[in-house]
Amino acid sequence: MDMLPELLGRRARRALSNEVLDKTVVSRLMEAAILAPSCFNNQPWRILAVERNQESPEYLGLAESLTPGNAWALEAPLLLVFATAAHLDCRLDAGRDYAFFDLGQAAMALQLQAQREGLYTHPMAGFSPSKLKNALKMPLELVPLCVVAVGKPGDPEKLAEGPRKSEFSPRSRKALNEVAFWGDFSNPWA
């Protein structure tokens, strides 16, 4: 099957090197994110880059907001916070607030560019939104949806047993007929 190599190679890896990333590369990641499509070109995403720095109150606050299961992410040289607010984008009937969809598109564009750059990215939902917002002086209106750890490939042997095991596990995806349909929802993809 002819698929984008960046899609085929993308995995949410945890073994990240703490080597500092070149600012030009990080800028390309951000540029990729802002090239994502959005409803009426509203571009509702807000992305905050926080470099690994044990002396930075922002970094330490962000680190404190992560759940214990995401402690591996503190090795990453860069943590990106993706946030939005419903009013920044199209608000359609039946609660269809497009900001969250569009933020996801920006996050995926960034991840694909990172894959092309030879970097690993790992989106995380495991954090305390209130601690994160407070530490990063985030405007009250914004909803932080994910934190993405970004870095060069690291040594999986440095990971705890659970995360290390997942680094080597086969990539699994649901079958198309479980998630895709044709014509109506009674017709699974064949």
Secondary structure, DSSP 8 states (H G I E B T S, - for coil): ----HHHHH------B------HHHHHHHHHHHHTS--GGG----EEEEEE--TT-HHHHHHHHHB-GGGGGGGG-SEEEEEEE-GGGS-EEGGGEEHHHHHHHHHHHHHHHHHHHTT-EEEEE--B-HHHHHHHTT--TT-EEEEEEEEESB--GGGS-HHHHHHHHS------HHHH-BSSSTTSB--
